[in-house]
Amino acid sequence: MRRLKVCHLLYGLNIGGIETLAVKLVNRMDRAHFEHFILCLTPQDELDAEIEPGAARIVHLDRRDGTDLRLLPRIAQILREQRPDVIHTRNWSTFLEGVLPSLVARVKGRVHSFDGLNADNLGPEPRRRIWAQRLLMPTVQRLVARSDAMRQSMCTQLGIDPSRVQLIADGMDLERYDRPVDRDAVRGRWGLTQEDFVVGIVARLDPVKDHRTLIRAASHAAQAVPTLKLLVVGGGPLEDELRREVAQSPMASRVIFTGAQIDVPPLYHAMDLYAQPSLYEGVSGSMLEAMAARLPVLSTAVGGTVDIVLEGTNGHLVAVGDDAALGDRIVSLAKNRNVLRTMGSKARIFVEEKYSLAQVVARYGQVYREACGWEAAA
């Protein structure tokens, strides 16, 4: 039987939630039934090596900033050559460059997912984007959103019937978070000691993640928790700026920047508490990863976060930008280790029950089959 071929159109393959989920899908889908091709609009390639041998072919293009119309004929040509059954676009950053060429190349199925926002599109979308999406969305056979909040927002903005949009969040490979880790050795690598109370964040250093609020909260908490350290994992457009600001502040000895990291699970095991005060989230893969590693999560009551951080059960929620409240929660958990451990255990159980990677892979497989009219195969 011929395999169903999926083209994953991505902005790039640098470390991020959208990209990490795409890598999981490519690596985990049954290769007896699915074939994958990854087309990246930019040369960003941090995760290329994470694609398992034989799982997918990867091609990188050289998109300019903004919508680069000169790439459309090239993408259409590649799609004609590769002949995928389905193309999967994600967010506005790949929508136009995927849908238009796929229509020209007569790709049978189109899947589009609403996976999250960055600081550039937290506000109302420009009219031209809304117009383009409203015009072309009827040509997309299957729509996916990571959270109900995101589904409602996109449907309202783009005039889409909510019943057209399936909810599929990220999925966790729980085995990765159960492997033995030398916690002391991981801490030692980053200058942390056994006695330190480590608050961590794993996120792209982008304004939407609001690292500055977390740093202010940590500064507030450090007055009551002398051993507090903040482990900031990730790279991004704000990295140099944040490093300079911290180096010139009283927090210089307490904040550790790791830069972008591929092997993240050991870093979660070096933490005592996870905190991510984002301005917006769909459903954060990093928060789910932290829960899989048995960490309570502190975050903001935005987007799909309210669906995964259950107040007082597996973490706490604060208002956006409220560094004082966030700092108080850090202090409370640092001084109540039994509560900290209980919340961490409940976080792990929550992920086990609701965010299995196997379920997510199976659901996307069904979406791909439905998008191009294939009967369910395996």
Contacts in CASP RR format, 6 or more apart in sequence:
PFRMAT RR
TARGET T0000
AUTHOR 0000-0000-0000
METHOD contacts of the structure
MODEL  1
MRRLKVCHLLYGLNIGGIETLAVKLVNRMDRAHFEHFILCLTPQDELDAE
IEPGAARIVHLDRRDGTDLRLLPRIAQILREQRPDVIHTRNWSTFLEGVL
PSLVARVKGRVHSFDGLNADNLGPEPRRRIWAQRLLMPTVQRLVARSDAM
RQSMCTQLGIDPSRVQLIADGMDLERYDRPVDRDAVRGRWGLTQEDFVVG
IVARLDPVKDHRTLIRAASHAAQAVPTLKLLVVGGGPLEDELRREVAQSP
MASRVIFTGAQIDVPPLYHAMDLYAQPSLYEGVSGSMLEAMAARLPVLST
AVGGTVDIVLEGTNGHLVAVGDDAALGDRIVSLAKNRNVLRTMGSKARIF
VEEKYSLAQVVARYGQVYREACGWEAAA
1 33 0 8 1.000
1 377 0 8 1.000
3 31 0 8 1.000
3 32 0 8 1.000
3 33 0 8 1.000
3 34 0 8 1.000
3 35 0 8 1.000
4 33 0 8 1.000
4 34 0 8 1.000
4 35 0 8 1.000
4 85 0 8 1.000
4 86 0 8 1.000
4 368 0 8 1.000
4 369 0 8 1.000
4 372 0 8 1.000
4 374 0 8 1.000
4 377 0 8 1.000
5 34 0 8 1.000
5 35 0 8 1.000
5 36 0 8 1.000
5 37 0 8 1.000
5 82 0 8 1.000
5 83 0 8 1.000
5 84 0 8 1.000
5 85 0 8 1.000
5 86 0 8 1.000
6 34 0 8 1.000
6 35 0 8 1.000
6 36 0 8 1.000
6 37 0 8 1.000
6 84 0 8 1.000
6 85 0 8 1.000
6 86 0 8 1.000
6 87 0 8 1.000
6 88 0 8 1.000
6 368 0 8 1.000
7 36 0 8 1.000
7 37 0 8 1.000
7 38 0 8 1.000
7 39 0 8 1.000
7 79 0 8 1.000
7 82 0 8 1.000
7 84 0 8 1.000
7 86 0 8 1.000
7 87 0 8 1.000
7 88 0 8 1.000
7 107 0 8 1.000
8 22 0 8 1.000
8 25 0 8 1.000
8 26 0 8 1.000
8 36 0 8 1.000
8 37 0 8 1.000
8 38 0 8 1.000
8 39 0 8 1.000
8 56 0 8 1.000
8 88 0 8 1.000
9 39 0 8 1.000
9 41 0 8 1.000
9 75 0 8 1.000
9 87 0 8 1.000
9 88 0 8 1.000
9 89 0 8 1.000
9 90 0 8 1.000
9 94 0 8 1.000
9 97 0 8 1.000
9 98 0 8 1.000
10 18 0 8 1.000
10 19 0 8 1.000
10 22 0 8 1.000
10 38 0 8 1.000
10 39 0 8 1.000
10 40 0 8 1.000
10 41 0 8 1.000
10 90 0 8 1.000
10 94 0 8 1.000
11 18 0 8 1.000
11 40 0 8 1.000
11 41 0 8 1.000
11 42 0 8 1.000
11 44 0 8 1.000
11 63 0 8 1.000
11 93 0 8 1.000
11 94 0 8 1.000
12 19 0 8 1.000
12 40 0 8 1.000
12 41 0 8 1.000
12 42 0 8 1.000
12 43 0 8 1.000
12 44 0 8 1.000
12 45 0 8 1.000
12 60 0 8 1.000
13 19 0 8 1.000
13 23 0 8 1.000
13 38 0 8 1.000
13 40 0 8 1.000
13 44 0 8 1.000
13 45 0 8 1.000
13 46 0 8 1.000
13 47 0 8 1.000
13 48 0 8 1.000
13 58 0 8 1.000
13 60 0 8 1.000
14 44 0 8 1.000
14 45 0 8 1.000
14 46 0 8 1.000
14 47 0 8 1.000
14 260 0 8 1.000
15 46 0 8 1.000
15 47 0 8 1.000
15 204 0 8 1.000
15 234 0 8 1.000
15 235 0 8 1.000
15 260 0 8 1.000
15 261 0 8 1.000
15 262 0 8 1.000
16 204 0 8 1.000
17 115 0 8 1.000
17 170 0 8 1.000
17 285 0 8 1.000
17 286 0 8 1.000
18 90 0 8 1.000
18 91 0 8 1.000
18 115 0 8 1.000
18 116 0 8 1.000
19 47 0 8 1.000
20 47 0 8 1.000
20 170 0 8 1.000
20 285 0 8 1.000
21 115 0 8 1.000
21 170 0 8 1.000
21 171 0 8 1.000
21 285 0 8 1.000
21 360 0 8 1.000
22 38 0 8 1.000
22 90 0 8 1.000
23 47 0 8 1.000
23 50 0 8 1.000
23 51 0 8 1.000
24 171 0 8 1.000
24 173 0 8 1.000
24 357 0 8 1.000
24 360 0 8 1.000
24 361 0 8 1.000
25 36 0 8 1.000
25 360 0 8 1.000
25 361 0 8 1.000
25 364 0 8 1.000
26 36 0 8 1.000
26 38 0 8 1.000
26 51 0 8 1.000
26 52 0 8 1.000
26 55 0 8 1.000
26 56 0 8 1.000
27 50 0 8 1.000
27 51 0 8 1.000
27 52 0 8 1.000
27 55 0 8 1.000
28 173 0 8 1.000
28 357 0 8 1.000
28 358 0 8 1.000
28 361 0 8 1.000
29 36 0 8 1.000
29 361 0 8 1.000
29 364 0 8 1.000
29 365 0 8 1.000
30 378 0 8 1.000
31 54 0 8 1.000
31 55 0 8 1.000
32 378 0 8 1.000
33 377 0 8 1.000
33 378 0 8 1.000
34 365 0 8 1.000
34 368 0 8 1.000
36 55 0 8 1.000
36 56 0 8 1.000
36 57 0 8 1.000
37 56 0 8 1.000
37 57 0 8 1.000
37 59 0 8 1.000
37 82 0 8 1.000
37 84 0 8 1.000
38 51 0 8 1.000
38 56 0 8 1.000
38 57 0 8 1.000
38 58 0 8 1.000
38 59 0 8 1.000
39 59 0 8 1.000
39 61 0 8 1.000
39 75 0 8 1.000
39 78 0 8 1.000
40 58 0 8 1.000
40 59 0 8 1.000
40 60 0 8 1.000
40 61 0 8 1.000
41 61 0 8 1.000
41 63 0 8 1.000
41 68 0 8 1.000
41 71 0 8 1.000
41 93 0 8 1.000
41 94 0 8 1.000
41 97 0 8 1.000
42 60 0 8 1.000
42 61 0 8 1.000
42 62 0 8 1.000
42 63 0 8 1.000
43 60 0 8 1.000
43 61 0 8 1.000
43 62 0 8 1.000
44 60 0 8 1.000
45 58 0 8 1.000
45 60 0 8 1.000
46 260 0 8 1.000
46 262 0 8 1.000
47 262 0 8 1.000
48 58 0 8 1.000
49 262 0 8 1.000
50 262 0 8 1.000
51 58 0 8 1.000
59 78 0 8 1.000
61 71 0 8 1.000
61 74 0 8 1.000
61 75 0 8 1.000
63 71 0 8 1.000
63 97 0 8 1.000
64 70 0 8 1.000
67 96 0 8 1.000
67 97 0 8 1.000
68 97 0 8 1.000
71 97 0 8 1.000
72 97 0 8 1.000
72 100 0 8 1.000
72 101 0 8 1.000
72 104 0 8 1.000
73 101 0 8 1.000
75 97 0 8 1.000
75 98 0 8 1.000
75 101 0 8 1.000
76 100 0 8 1.000
76 101 0 8 1.000
76 102 0 8 1.000
76 104 0 8 1.000
76 105 0 8 1.000
77 105 0 8 1.000
79 87 0 8 1.000
79 101 0 8 1.000
79 102 0 8 1.000
79 104 0 8 1.000
79 105 0 8 1.000
79 107 0 8 1.000
80 105 0 8 1.000
84 107 0 8 1.000
85 107 0 8 1.000
85 108 0 8 1.000
85 109 0 8 1.000
85 368 0 8 1.000
85 372 0 8 1.000
85 374 0 8 1.000
86 107 0 8 1.000
86 108 0 8 1.000
86 109 0 8 1.000
86 110 0 8 1.000
86 111 0 8 1.000
86 368 0 8 1.000
86 371 0 8 1.000
86 372 0 8 1.000
87 98 0 8 1.000
87 99 0 8 1.000
87 102 0 8 1.000
87 107 0 8 1.000
87 109 0 8 1.000
87 110 0 8 1.000
87 111 0 8 1.000
88 111 0 8 1.000
88 112 0 8 1.000
88 113 0 8 1.000
88 368 0 8 1.000
89 95 0 8 1.000
89 97 0 8 1.000
89 98 0 8 1.000
89 99 0 8 1.000
89 110 0 8 1.000
89 111 0 8 1.000
89 112 0 8 1.000
89 113 0 8 1.000
90 112 0 8 1.000
90 113 0 8 1.000
90 115 0 8 1.000
91 113 0 8 1.000
91 114 0 8 1.000
91 115 0 8 1.000
91 116 0 8 1.000
91 117 0 8 1.000
92 121 0 8 1.000
92 125 0 8 1.000
92 129 0 8 1.000
92 133 0 8 1.000
95 112 0 8 1.000
95 132 0 8 1.000
95 133 0 8 1.000
95 136 0 8 1.000
96 132 0 8 1.000
96 136 0 8 1.000
99 110 0 8 1.000
99 112 0 8 1.000
99 136 0 8 1.000
99 139 0 8 1.000
99 140 0 8 1.000
100 136 0 8 1.000
102 109 0 8 1.000
102 110 0 8 1.000
103 139 0 8 1.000
108 371 0 8 1.000
108 372 0 8 1.000
108 373 0 8 1.000
109 141 0 8 1.000
109 371 0 8 1.000
109 372 0 8 1.000
109 373 0 8 1.000
110 139 0 8 1.000
110 140 0 8 1.000
110 141 0 8 1.000
110 142 0 8 1.000
110 371 0 8 1.000
111 140 0 8 1.000
111 141 0 8 1.000
111 142 0 8 1.000
111 143 0 8 1.000
111 144 0 8 1.000
111 367 0 8 1.000
111 368 0 8 1.000
111 371 0 8 1.000
112 137 0 8 1.000
112 140 0 8 1.000
112 142 0 8 1.000
112 143 0 8 1.000
112 144 0 8 1.000
113 143 0 8 1.000
113 144 0 8 1.000
113 145 0 8 1.000
113 146 0 8 1.000
113 168 0 8 1.000
114 143 0 8 1.000
114 144 0 8 1.000
114 145 0 8 1.000
114 146 0 8 1.000
114 150 0 8 1.000
114 151 0 8 1.000
114 154 0 8 1.000
114 165 0 8 1.000
115 146 0 8 1.000
115 282 0 8 1.000
116 146 0 8 1.000
116 150 0 8 1.000
116 280 0 8 1.000
116 281 0 8 1.000
116 282 0 8 1.000
117 208 0 8 1.000
117 280 0 8 1.000
117 282 0 8 1.000
118 206 0 8 1.000
118 207 0 8 1.000
118 208 0 8 1.000
119 206 0 8 1.000
119 207 0 8 1.000
119 208 0 8 1.000
119 279 0 8 1.000
122 208 0 8 1.000
122 279 0 8 1.000
122 280 0 8 1.000
124 157 0 8 1.000
125 157 0 8 1.000
130 157 0 8 1.000
130 158 0 8 1.000
133 158 0 8 1.000
134 158 0 8 1.000
134 159 0 8 1.000
137 143 0 8 1.000
137 158 0 8 1.000
137 160 0 8 1.000
141 370 0 8 1.000
141 371 0 8 1.000
141 372 0 8 1.000
142 166 0 8 1.000
142 367 0 8 1.000
142 370 0 8 1.000
142 371 0 8 1.000
143 160 0 8 1.000
143 164 0 8 1.000
143 165 0 8 1.000
143 166 0 8 1.000
144 165 0 8 1.000
144 166 0 8 1.000
144 167 0 8 1.000
144 168 0 8 1.000
144 364 0 8 1.000
144 367 0 8 1.000
145 151 0 8 1.000
145 154 0 8 1.000
145 165 0 8 1.000
145 166 0 8 1.000
145 167 0 8 1.000
145 168 0 8 1.000
146 167 0 8 1.000
146 168 0 8 1.000
146 169 0 8 1.000
146 170 0 8 1.000
146 282 0 8 1.000
146 283 0 8 1.000
146 304 0 8 1.000
147 167 0 8 1.000
147 169 0 8 1.000
147 281 0 8 1.000
147 282 0 8 1.000
147 283 0 8 1.000
147 303 0 8 1.000
147 304 0 8 1.000
147 307 0 8 1.000
148 167 0 8 1.000
148 304 0 8 1.000
148 307 0 8 1.000
149 282 0 8 1.000
149 303 0 8 1.000
149 304 0 8 1.000
149 306 0 8 1.000
149 307 0 8 1.000
150 282 0 8 1.000
150 303 0 8 1.000
150 304 0 8 1.000
151 162 0 8 1.000
151 165 0 8 1.000
151 167 0 8 1.000
152 162 0 8 1.000
154 160 0 8 1.000
154 165 0 8 1.000
155 161 0 8 1.000
155 162 0 8 1.000
155 165 0 8 1.000
166 363 0 8 1.000
166 367 0 8 1.000
168 360 0 8 1.000
168 363 0 8 1.000
168 364 0 8 1.000
168 367 0 8 1.000
169 283 0 8 1.000
169 288 0 8 1.000
169 355 0 8 1.000
169 360 0 8 1.000
170 283 0 8 1.000
170 284 0 8 1.000
170 285 0 8 1.000
170 288 0 8 1.000
170 355 0 8 1.000
170 360 0 8 1.000
171 285 0 8 1.000
171 288 0 8 1.000
171 355 0 8 1.000
171 356 0 8 1.000
171 357 0 8 1.000
171 359 0 8 1.000
171 360 0 8 1.000
172 288 0 8 1.000
172 289 0 8 1.000
172 292 0 8 1.000
172 351 0 8 1.000
172 355 0 8 1.000
172 356 0 8 1.000
172 357 0 8 1.000
173 357 0 8 1.000
174 292 0 8 1.000
174 351 0 8 1.000
174 352 0 8 1.000
174 356 0 8 1.000
174 357 0 8 1.000
176 265 0 8 1.000
176 292 0 8 1.000
177 265 0 8 1.000
177 268 0 8 1.000
177 289 0 8 1.000
177 292 0 8 1.000
177 293 0 8 1.000
177 294 0 8 1.000
179 265 0 8 1.000
181 265 0 8 1.000
181 266 0 8 1.000
181 269 0 8 1.000
183 269 0 8 1.000
183 270 0 8 1.000
184 194 0 8 1.000
186 266 0 8 1.000
186 267 0 8 1.000
186 269 0 8 1.000
186 270 0 8 1.000
187 193 0 8 1.000
187 194 0 8 1.000
187 196 0 8 1.000
187 198 0 8 1.000
187 270 0 8 1.000
190 231 0 8 1.000
190 256 0 8 1.000
190 258 0 8 1.000
190 270 0 8 1.000
191 256 0 8 1.000
192 198 0 8 1.000
192 229 0 8 1.000
192 231 0 8 1.000
192 256 0 8 1.000
192 270 0 8 1.000
195 227 0 8 1.000
196 227 0 8 1.000
196 228 0 8 1.000
196 229 0 8 1.000
197 225 0 8 1.000
197 227 0 8 1.000
197 228 0 8 1.000
197 229 0 8 1.000
197 272 0 8 1.000
197 273 0 8 1.000
197 334 0 8 1.000
198 229 0 8 1.000
198 230 0 8 1.000
198 231 0 8 1.000
198 270 0 8 1.000
198 271 0 8 1.000
198 272 0 8 1.000
198 273 0 8 1.000
199 214 0 8 1.000
199 218 0 8 1.000
199 221 0 8 1.000
199 228 0 8 1.000
199 229 0 8 1.000
199 230 0 8 1.000
199 231 0 8 1.000
199 271 0 8 1.000
199 272 0 8 1.000
199 273 0 8 1.000
199 274 0 8 1.000
199 275 0 8 1.000
199 330 0 8 1.000
200 230 0 8 1.000
200 231 0 8 1.000
200 232 0 8 1.000
200 233 0 8 1.000
200 271 0 8 1.000
200 273 0 8 1.000
200 274 0 8 1.000
200 275 0 8 1.000
201 209 0 8 1.000
201 211 0 8 1.000
201 214 0 8 1.000
201 230 0 8 1.000
201 231 0 8 1.000
201 232 0 8 1.000
201 233 0 8 1.000
201 274 0 8 1.000
201 275 0 8 1.000
201 276 0 8 1.000
201 286 0 8 1.000
202 233 0 8 1.000
202 234 0 8 1.000
202 264 0 8 1.000
202 267 0 8 1.000
202 268 0 8 1.000
202 274 0 8 1.000
202 276 0 8 1.000
202 286 0 8 1.000
202 289 0 8 1.000
202 290 0 8 1.000
203 209 0 8 1.000
203 211 0 8 1.000
203 233 0 8 1.000
203 234 0 8 1.000
203 276 0 8 1.000
203 278 0 8 1.000
203 284 0 8 1.000
203 286 0 8 1.000
204 234 0 8 1.000
204 235 0 8 1.000
204 236 0 8 1.000
205 211 0 8 1.000
205 232 0 8 1.000
205 234 0 8 1.000
205 235 0 8 1.000
205 236 0 8 1.000
205 237 0 8 1.000
205 238 0 8 1.000
205 239 0 8 1.000
205 242 0 8 1.000
206 236 0 8 1.000
206 237 0 8 1.000
206 238 0 8 1.000
207 238 0 8 1.000
207 279 0 8 1.000
208 278 0 8 1.000
208 279 0 8 1.000
208 280 0 8 1.000
209 276 0 8 1.000
209 277 0 8 1.000
209 278 0 8 1.000
209 279 0 8 1.000
210 277 0 8 1.000
210 278 0 8 1.000
210 279 0 8 1.000
210 300 0 8 1.000
210 320 0 8 1.000
210 321 0 8 1.000
211 232 0 8 1.000
211 238 0 8 1.000
211 242 0 8 1.000
212 242 0 8 1.000
212 245 0 8 1.000
213 277 0 8 1.000
213 320 0 8 1.000
213 321 0 8 1.000
213 322 0 8 1.000
213 323 0 8 1.000
213 326 0 8 1.000
214 230 0 8 1.000
214 275 0 8 1.000
214 276 0 8 1.000
214 277 0 8 1.000
214 323 0 8 1.000
214 326 0 8 1.000
215 230 0 8 1.000
215 242 0 8 1.000
215 245 0 8 1.000
215 246 0 8 1.000
215 249 0 8 1.000
215 251 0 8 1.000
215 255 0 8 1.000
216 323 0 8 1.000
217 275 0 8 1.000
217 277 0 8 1.000
217 323 0 8 1.000
217 324 0 8 1.000
217 326 0 8 1.000
217 327 0 8 1.000
217 330 0 8 1.000
218 228 0 8 1.000
218 230 0 8 1.000
218 251 0 8 1.000
218 254 0 8 1.000
218 255 0 8 1.000
218 327 0 8 1.000
218 330 0 8 1.000
219 249 0 8 1.000
219 250 0 8 1.000
219 251 0 8 1.000
219 254 0 8 1.000
220 323 0 8 1.000
220 324 0 8 1.000
220 327 0 8 1.000
220 328 0 8 1.000
221 228 0 8 1.000
221 327 0 8 1.000
221 328 0 8 1.000
221 330 0 8 1.000
221 331 0 8 1.000
221 334 0 8 1.000
222 228 0 8 1.000
222 251 0 8 1.000
222 254 0 8 1.000
224 331 0 8 1.000
224 334 0 8 1.000
224 335 0 8 1.000
225 330 0 8 1.000
225 331 0 8 1.000
225 334 0 8 1.000
225 335 0 8 1.000
228 254 0 8 1.000
228 330 0 8 1.000
228 334 0 8 1.000
229 254 0 8 1.000
229 255 0 8 1.000
229 256 0 8 1.000
230 251 0 8 1.000
230 254 0 8 1.000
230 255 0 8 1.000
230 256 0 8 1.000
231 256 0 8 1.000
231 258 0 8 1.000
231 267 0 8 1.000
231 270 0 8 1.000
231 271 0 8 1.000
232 242 0 8 1.000
232 255 0 8 1.000
232 256 0 8 1.000
232 257 0 8 1.000
232 258 0 8 1.000
232 259 0 8 1.000
233 258 0 8 1.000
233 259 0 8 1.000
233 261 0 8 1.000
233 264 0 8 1.000
233 267 0 8 1.000
234 257 0 8 1.000
234 258 0 8 1.000
234 259 0 8 1.000
234 260 0 8 1.000
234 261 0 8 1.000
235 259 0 8 1.000
235 260 0 8 1.000
236 260 0 8 1.000
239 257 0 8 1.000
239 259 0 8 1.000
242 257 0 8 1.000
243 257 0 8 1.000
246 252 0 8 1.000
246 255 0 8 1.000
246 257 0 8 1.000
258 267 0 8 1.000
261 267 0 8 1.000
264 289 0 8 1.000
265 289 0 8 1.000
265 293 0 8 1.000
268 274 0 8 1.000
268 289 0 8 1.000
268 290 0 8 1.000
268 292 0 8 1.000
268 293 0 8 1.000
268 295 0 8 1.000
269 293 0 8 1.000
271 290 0 8 1.000
271 293 0 8 1.000
271 295 0 8 1.000
272 295 0 8 1.000
272 334 0 8 1.000
272 340 0 8 1.000
273 295 0 8 1.000
273 296 0 8 1.000
273 298 0 8 1.000
273 330 0 8 1.000
273 333 0 8 1.000
273 334 0 8 1.000
273 340 0 8 1.000
274 286 0 8 1.000
274 287 0 8 1.000
274 290 0 8 1.000
274 291 0 8 1.000
274 295 0 8 1.000
274 296 0 8 1.000
274 297 0 8 1.000
274 298 0 8 1.000
275 297 0 8 1.000
275 298 0 8 1.000
275 299 0 8 1.000
275 326 0 8 1.000
275 330 0 8 1.000
276 284 0 8 1.000
276 286 0 8 1.000
276 287 0 8 1.000
276 297 0 8 1.000
276 298 0 8 1.000
276 299 0 8 1.000
277 298 0 8 1.000
277 299 0 8 1.000
277 300 0 8 1.000
277 318 0 8 1.000
277 320 0 8 1.000
277 321 0 8 1.000
277 323 0 8 1.000
277 326 0 8 1.000
278 284 0 8 1.000
278 299 0 8 1.000
278 300 0 8 1.000
278 302 0 8 1.000
278 305 0 8 1.000
279 300 0 8 1.000
279 302 0 8 1.000
279 320 0 8 1.000
280 302 0 8 1.000
280 303 0 8 1.000
281 287 0 8 1.000
281 299 0 8 1.000
281 302 0 8 1.000
281 303 0 8 1.000
281 304 0 8 1.000
281 305 0 8 1.000
282 303 0 8 1.000
282 304 0 8 1.000
282 305 0 8 1.000
283 304 0 8 1.000
283 305 0 8 1.000
283 307 0 8 1.000
283 308 0 8 1.000
284 299 0 8 1.000
284 305 0 8 1.000
284 308 0 8 1.000
287 297 0 8 1.000
287 299 0 8 1.000
287 305 0 8 1.000
287 308 0 8 1.000
287 309 0 8 1.000
288 308 0 8 1.000
288 351 0 8 1.000
288 355 0 8 1.000
290 297 0 8 1.000
290 347 0 8 1.000
291 297 0 8 1.000
291 308 0 8 1.000
291 314 0 8 1.000
291 344 0 8 1.000
291 347 0 8 1.000
291 348 0 8 1.000
291 350 0 8 1.000
291 351 0 8 1.000
292 348 0 8 1.000
292 351 0 8 1.000
293 348 0 8 1.000
294 344 0 8 1.000
294 345 0 8 1.000
294 347 0 8 1.000
294 348 0 8 1.000
295 344 0 8 1.000
295 347 0 8 1.000
296 314 0 8 1.000
296 315 0 8 1.000
296 316 0 8 1.000
296 333 0 8 1.000
296 340 0 8 1.000
296 343 0 8 1.000
296 344 0 8 1.000
296 347 0 8 1.000
297 308 0 8 1.000
297 309 0 8 1.000
297 314 0 8 1.000
297 315 0 8 1.000
297 347 0 8 1.000
298 309 0 8 1.000
298 315 0 8 1.000
298 316 0 8 1.000
298 317 0 8 1.000
298 318 0 8 1.000
298 326 0 8 1.000
298 329 0 8 1.000
298 330 0 8 1.000
298 333 0 8 1.000
299 305 0 8 1.000
299 309 0 8 1.000
299 317 0 8 1.000
299 318 0 8 1.000
300 317 0 8 1.000
300 318 0 8 1.000
300 319 0 8 1.000
300 320 0 8 1.000
300 321 0 8 1.000
301 317 0 8 1.000
301 318 0 8 1.000
301 319 0 8 1.000
301 320 0 8 1.000
302 320 0 8 1.000
305 317 0 8 1.000
306 317 0 8 1.000
308 350 0 8 1.000
309 315 0 8 1.000
309 316 0 8 1.000
309 317 0 8 1.000
310 346 0 8 1.000
310 350 0 8 1.000
311 317 0 8 1.000
312 343 0 8 1.000
313 343 0 8 1.000
313 346 0 8 1.000
313 350 0 8 1.000
314 343 0 8 1.000
314 344 0 8 1.000
314 346 0 8 1.000
314 347 0 8 1.000
314 350 0 8 1.000
315 343 0 8 1.000
315 347 0 8 1.000
316 329 0 8 1.000
318 325 0 8 1.000
318 326 0 8 1.000
318 329 0 8 1.000
319 325 0 8 1.000
332 339 0 8 1.000
333 339 0 8 1.000
333 340 0 8 1.000
333 343 0 8 1.000
334 340 0 8 1.000
366 376 0 8 1.000
368 374 0 8 1.000
369 375 0 8 1.000
369 376 0 8 1.000
369 377 0 8 1.000
END
